[in-house]
Amino acid sequence: MSQHTKPPGPAAQTGPVRNLPEPMPLRRMVGPGIVAVGIGLAAGEIILWPYLTSIGGLGLLWLALVTLAIQFVINMEIERYTLATGQTAVAGFSRWWKGWGILICLAGAFQYVWPGWATSGSTVFTYLVGGGDPVWISVTVLVAIGVLLTFSKVIYKTVERVETVKVALTLFFLAIAVVFVISLSTWGEGAEKTVTGFGQIPDGITFTMILSALGAAGAGGVHNLVLSNWIRDKRYGMGAHVPRLISPITGQEEASGGDRYSFPDTEDNLTRWRIWWKRANIEHLTTFVLVCIVTIGVMCLLAYETLFGRDDLESDPSFLRIQGDIFAAEVGEWLKILFFAIAAVSLWAAAMGLLDVIGRVASDFLRRNYLMRSTRWTEARLYLAVVWTEIVLGSIILLSGFDQPIGLLVVSTCAASVVTLLYSILLIRLNTKDLPRAVRIRGVRLVTMVIAICFYGFFAIAMVITQLQNL
């Protein structure tokens, strides 16, 4: 060993030692980014960002771009740890103190128990069919999602397929909207505002709205952390050594969160690591970041073209009905129907993905830290227990009368931004102290993570100060 090379610390050496598997072809790695964007491509892109645009114009587009750039780096640091160890980031945090896992699980439960996505989808569905009770439609949808996840043999594959179809349908609608609705002048104004409005907050936009928008741009909160679970089930890197999460009803194999692997510091392994890391970055950049930029950008331009300047907009999804009526008047009834149908399906698919998110995070943490010796509570059974608990609690919230979609979404997305701030701090320690030196975070990525902490921290503190002043 060279005198200039220090051996990895004890934390980096724990767990069984296995060689890093040969890298997959890039085409086979495609999937986790699509799942992430498919789940994230909903409340923010369809409701929150267009609503903010209808109030304040295109002056916040710069914030969406900055958020997605920062989120790309955060997400890849989540993937880095699992690529190198086969263990999820939440399990990594819990190796220092179980309280971190408890806090993240509770935060995730709080973030996703509010069924704003399902309720929003059901509200839009009533516009499509001409009536109905969004509450009971939402409860029915939540139960149907629970049944689908329960009887999926390989749960990740089901989620990936649903979100892939959703992303394809959404991009199809946006392509039509670009051709038939958005004018050249709106495109020009959008480009101008993104540059000249950088760093500025339009009138009428509160810090609470901004924190909500940050949590709804792409992914947010615990949603990002589940990239660990998804790439593990996709067999990225050392995740190939860990069994996948399979239904206890239709399958036999189950994921194990208890093993943390390491690979020998050989030239062959490091060469494989560099290829894995490069391809993982390309997969996430193209399937997550670019799709998010396109969807947020086009949906905001649509909202600006059709809604900006109106004085009859309410803080609920009724503005989507107005937008649909404008589509019908300017293009044809067929575009209105397509808009409502895709929006409803998109929001429901997001609800399914978010139930999968909290199910994975909580089951992985509970199994690894408290139930490793249990033969009854396997990770798959814990997953389904968490999913159905969220469904029951979400249904109770709706039936108790708290059924305003945007109110539910603001609560969820503000919580997402605060959670992102917390685990961004934890990720820096995880990927500097608990990984071998050769694969640790450093340089530009490390600096960007510090910027991410300052970024989310500024808006979170500003929101708290604003709320205290209001009180």
Helices and strands as residue ranges (DSSP letters): H 10-13, H 26-29, H 32-40, I 43-48, H 49-56, H 61-85, H 89-94, H 98-113, H 116-129, H 134-150, H 155-180, H 184-196, H 207-216, H 222-225, H 227-233, G 237-241, H 267-284, I 285-289, H 290-306, H 318-330, H 333-370, H 379-399, H 405-433, G 437-439, H 443-470
